Amino acid sequence: MKELLIIQQDEAYFLFETFQFLERFKETFKTFKLTLLVDPKALKQLEDGSCSSSFMVTSNVEQVLSQEYDASVNLSLNDFSWDIHGKVKSSNKIGPYKQNGMLFVEDAWSSYYLTLKAGAPFLTFHLTDIFKNIFGIKGVSSQKTEKAYFNQIAFTPSNTKIISGNEQAKLIQLLTNRFPQIRIIDTSEVDIISDLSHSLYVGPASLDSLKICEAGATGIFLASQFQGFNILPKGESHLFVSARDLHFTAEELLKLIEAKIEQKEVPKSTKYPVYQSDEENVFGGYLNCLTKTCDDNYPVYQSHVVLWNFLLNMFDVNLNITEISKNQAEILKLQKDTLLKIIRLYDYAMSSIDTIHQEAKSASANSSLIQENLKNLKEIEEISDKISQSHVFLRPILDYYRIRKGQNLGSNLLEQSQHSFLTYSEEHQALKALLELFTVTLNKNEVSI
């Protein structure tokens, strides 16, 4: 039996999702002797019965480093894990690791995963789907959830910035009057090791709510704005409701909760944007907007879903383009204008790389010309970095290719220039594709550009 090491040194949320991923795909790993290296503080937060395992779980780094493995996979984002992975005795390493002070990230999905470290505007893919693709698993883990009746509602108070304390108390009273047969309890009263398939969770997305829903409960998650799959459970039964940085009212929320309890569709005219995961596609979950109103960043999210699936999986995703508002159009125009500038900048970069490449091939290379163009490339990278820091919707794609450019292992200037040209060319095409996606959305909605 082959030895497989998985490193997960991040906080409890990431560790919990790692456990869930391994459980969903346990058939894939049944032929491996699996060891999971974890952070002890994160593991302590999961010692409540919310996670179980049939494999070895350890926080002993020295013990892991003394063993030999057929393969090792790092699912961590923190720098500490990169050094550990670099020291692991493994014949096949997937995910980030450091050797001789250099960071290696050889596969595309691990490179994408690292873009979350810089603060992505939303989590485009569920962590389960990211992990699945890092391992190259092509199967689908989700199953259709049977419609259930509810005998209890687990309620967690939300931030008073999106719903006041009075409105929350009013909502509980309205629910008590409307559904006297359903018990309303605080989340702290929930037994997460019991069957919660007849429980409804209402409140913010958190590690506790994730545990409750993975134990079988259905969730209605309340947040100030769209955050993608951040801390959301896997599955199609849950709803994500955004206040769009406004305030929830008890009456409006009651309508949504009623629809879920009575197994009815969410009314299109609902005041707040409501999203539900669509698990039909092989690439993973997609948060579909069920209402006419969507968050301002939702059209950008749609473009990211299409772009990343093509870049990472070579998979074409066809999504219905939502009707956009004036604010959404302005956001897309701003991104479009910035993309045009970056694309022109990269035209210049590729010209400089081509010059370096031609000189490197020449028997009488002009060193001053090479240095001049290397200086141009450094300045272009500095400008790209500043754009990444100031444009959150473009940051993931720019950061992704910055990681890919860092994997230049050419042994001489000629090989390095070839690698750089190919990577810049790919990024250039990716930025053009994103520009086209934004333009199509604007044109589809007949917005003047």
Backbone hydrogen bonds, N-H to C=O, Kabsch-Sander energy under -0.5 kcal/mol:
donor,donor_aa,acceptor,acceptor_aa,energy
2,K,31,T,-0.8
4,L,2,K,-0.5
4,L,33,K,-2.5
5,L,71,A,-2.3
6,I,35,T,-2.9
7,I,73,V,-2.9
8,Q,6,I,-0.6
8,Q,37,L,-3.2
14,F,11,E,-0.6
15,L,11,E,-1.9
16,F,12,A,-3.1
17,E,13,Y,-2.1
18,T,14,F,-1.7
19,F,15,L,-2.3
20,Q,16,F,-2.3
21,F,17,E,-2.5
22,L,18,T,-2.4
23,E,19,F,-1.9
24,R,20,Q,-2.5
25,F,21,F,-1.9
26,K,23,E,-1.2
28,T,25,F,-1.1
29,F,25,F,-1.0
30,K,27,E,-0.7
32,F,29,F,-1.8
33,K,2,K,-3.2
34,L,32,F,-0.9
35,T,4,L,-2.5
36,L,56,M,-2.9
37,L,6,I,-2.8
37,L,35,T,-0.6
38,V,36,L,-0.6
38,V,58,T,-2.9
39,D,8,Q,-0.8
43,L,39,D,-2.3
44,K,40,P,-1.9
45,Q,41,K,-1.0
45,Q,42,A,-0.5
46,L,43,L,-1.6
47,E,44,K,-1.2
49,G,46,L,-0.6
51,C,46,L,-0.7
56,M,34,L,-1.7
58,T,36,L,-2.7
61,V,59,S,-1.1
64,V,60,N,-1.7
65,L,61,V,-2.5
66,S,62,E,-1.0
66,S,63,Q,-0.5
67,Q,64,V,-1.2
69,Y,89,K,-2.8
70,D,3,E,-1.6
71,A,3,E,-1.5
72,S,92,N,-2.5
73,V,5,L,-2.7
74,N,94,I,-2.5
75,L,7,I,-2.8
75,L,73,V,-0.7
81,S,78,N,-0.7
82,W,78,N,-0.7
82,W,79,D,-0.7
83,D,79,D,-1.3
84,I,80,F,-1.6
85,H,81,S,-2.8
86,G,82,W,-1.8
87,K,83,D,-1.1
87,K,84,I,-0.8
88,V,84,I,-1.0
89,K,67,Q,-0.6
90,S,88,V,-1.3
91,S,69,Y,-1.4
94,I,72,S,-2.6
97,Y,104,F,-1.8
98,K,82,W,-2.2
99,Q,102,M,-2.1
102,M,99,Q,-1.9
104,F,97,Y,-3.2
111,S,107,D,-1.6
112,Y,108,A,-2.4
113,Y,109,W,-2.6
114,L,110,S,-1.8
115,T,111,S,-0.7
115,T,112,Y,-1.5
116,L,113,Y,-1.6
117,K,114,L,-1.4
118,A,115,T,-0.9
119,G,116,L,-1.5
123,L,227,Q,-1.8
124,T,122,F,-1.1
129,D,126,H,-0.6
130,I,126,H,-2.0
131,F,127,L,-3.0
132,K,128,T,-2.4
133,N,129,D,-2.0
134,I,130,I,-2.1
135,F,131,F,-1.9
137,I,132,K,-2.7
151,N,198,H,-2.6
152,Q,198,H,-1.1
153,I,183,R,-3.0
154,A,200,L,-2.8
155,F,153,I,-0.7
155,F,185,I,-3.0
156,T,202,V,-2.3
162,I,159,N,-1.9
163,I,159,N,-1.4
168,Q,164,S,-2.1
169,A,165,G,-2.3
170,K,166,N,-2.3
171,L,167,E,-2.3
172,I,168,Q,-2.0
173,Q,169,A,-1.9
174,L,170,K,-2.6
175,L,171,L,-2.5
176,T,172,I,-2.2
177,N,173,Q,-2.3
178,R,174,L,-2.5
179,F,175,L,-2.9
182,I,179,F,-1.9
183,R,151,N,-2.1
183,R,181,Q,-0.5
185,I,153,I,-2.7
185,I,183,R,-0.5
187,T,155,F,-1.2
189,E,186,D,-2.1
190,V,187,T,-1.9
192,I,190,V,-0.9
194,S,191,D,-1.6
196,L,194,S,-0.6
196,L,215,A,-1.9
199,S,196,L,-1.9
200,L,152,Q,-2.2
201,Y,218,T,-3.5
202,V,154,A,-2.6
203,G,220,I,-1.9
210,L,206,S,-2.0
211,K,207,L,-2.2
212,I,208,D,-2.2
213,C,209,S,-2.4
214,E,210,L,-2.3
215,A,211,K,-0.9
216,G,213,C,-1.6
217,A,212,I,-1.7
218,T,199,S,-2.3
220,I,201,Y,-2.5
221,F,239,L,-3.1
222,L,203,G,-2.1
223,A,241,V,-2.0
229,F,123,L,-2.6
230,N,227,Q,-1.1
232,L,229,F,-1.9
239,L,219,G,-2.7
240,F,275,Y,-2.5
241,V,221,F,-3.6
242,S,273,P,-2.3
243,A,223,A,-2.2
245,D,224,S,-3.4
246,L,243,A,-1.4
248,F,162,I,-4.2
253,L,249,T,-2.1
254,L,250,A,-2.3
255,K,251,E,-1.3
256,L,252,E,-1.2
257,I,253,L,-2.5
258,E,254,L,-2.8
259,A,255,K,-2.0
260,K,256,L,-1.9
261,I,257,I,-2.6
262,E,258,E,-2.9
263,Q,260,K,-0.9
264,K,259,A,-3.4
270,T,267,P,-1.8
275,Y,240,F,-2.7
276,Q,288,N,-2.2
277,S,238,H,-0.6
278,D,286,Y,-3.2
279,E,277,S,-0.6
284,G,281,N,-1.2
286,Y,278,D,-1.1
288,N,276,Q,-2.9
288,N,286,Y,-0.9
290,L,274,V,-3.1
290,L,288,N,-0.5
291,T,274,V,-0.6
292,K,268,K,-1.8
298,Y,295,D,-1.7
301,Y,297,N,-2.0
302,Q,298,Y,-2.4
303,S,299,P,-1.8
304,H,300,V,-2.3
305,V,301,Y,-2.4
306,V,302,Q,-1.9
307,L,303,S,-2.7
308,W,304,H,-2.9
309,N,305,V,-1.6
310,F,306,V,-1.5
311,L,307,L,-2.7
312,L,308,W,-2.8
313,N,309,N,-1.5
314,M,310,F,-1.3
315,F,309,N,-1.8
317,V,315,F,-0.6
318,N,316,D,-0.5
319,L,317,V,-0.7
329,A,325,S,-2.1
330,E,326,K,-2.0
331,I,327,N,-2.0
332,L,328,Q,-2.3
333,K,329,A,-2.4
334,L,330,E,-2.1
335,Q,331,I,-2.2
336,K,332,L,-2.6
337,D,333,K,-2.7
338,T,334,L,-2.1
339,L,335,Q,-2.6
340,L,336,K,-2.1
341,K,337,D,-1.4
342,I,338,T,-2.3
343,I,339,L,-2.9
344,R,340,L,-1.9
345,L,341,K,-2.1
346,Y,342,I,-2.5
347,D,343,I,-1.5
348,Y,344,R,-1.5
349,A,345,L,-1.7
350,M,346,Y,-2.6
351,S,347,D,-1.5
352,S,348,Y,-2.0
353,I,349,A,-2.5
354,D,350,M,-2.4
355,T,351,S,-1.9
356,I,352,S,-2.2
357,H,353,I,-2.9
358,Q,354,D,-2.5
359,E,355,T,-2.3
360,A,356,I,-2.6
361,K,357,H,-1.5
362,S,358,Q,-0.9
365,A,362,S,-0.6
367,S,365,A,-1.0
370,I,366,N,-2.0
371,Q,367,S,-2.6
372,E,368,S,-2.1
373,N,369,L,-2.0
374,L,370,I,-2.3
375,K,371,Q,-2.1
376,N,372,E,-1.6
377,L,373,N,-2.1
378,K,374,L,-2.1
379,E,375,K,-2.2
380,I,376,N,-2.3
381,E,377,L,-2.4
382,E,378,K,-1.9
383,I,379,E,-2.1
384,S,380,I,-2.5
385,D,381,E,-2.3
386,K,382,E,-1.8
387,I,383,I,-2.3
388,S,384,S,-2.3
389,Q,385,D,-2.0
390,S,386,K,-1.6
391,H,387,I,-1.6
392,V,390,S,-0.5
394,L,391,H,-1.2
395,R,391,H,-1.3
398,L,394,L,-1.9
399,D,395,R,-3.0
400,Y,396,P,-2.4
401,Y,397,I,-1.8
402,R,398,L,-1.5
403,I,399,D,-2.0
404,R,400,Y,-2.0
405,K,401,Y,-2.4
406,G,402,R,-1.3
407,Q,404,R,-1.4
408,N,405,K,-0.9
409,L,407,Q,-0.9
416,Q,412,N,-2.4
417,S,413,L,-2.4
418,Q,414,L,-1.9
419,H,415,E,-2.2
420,S,416,Q,-2.5
421,F,417,S,-2.3
422,L,418,Q,-2.1
423,T,419,H,-2.4
424,Y,420,S,-2.9
425,S,421,F,-2.4
426,E,422,L,-2.2
427,E,423,T,-2.6
428,H,424,Y,-2.8
429,Q,425,S,-2.2
430,A,426,E,-2.2
431,L,427,E,-2.7
432,K,428,H,-1.8
433,A,429,Q,-2.2
434,L,430,A,-2.3
435,L,431,L,-2.3
436,E,432,K,-2.3
437,L,433,A,-2.1
438,F,434,L,-2.3
439,T,435,L,-2.4
440,V,436,E,-2.9
441,T,437,L,-1.9
442,L,438,F,-2.1
443,N,439,T,-3.0
444,K,440,V,-2.8
445,N,441,T,-1.3
446,E,443,N,-1.7
447,V,442,L,-2.4
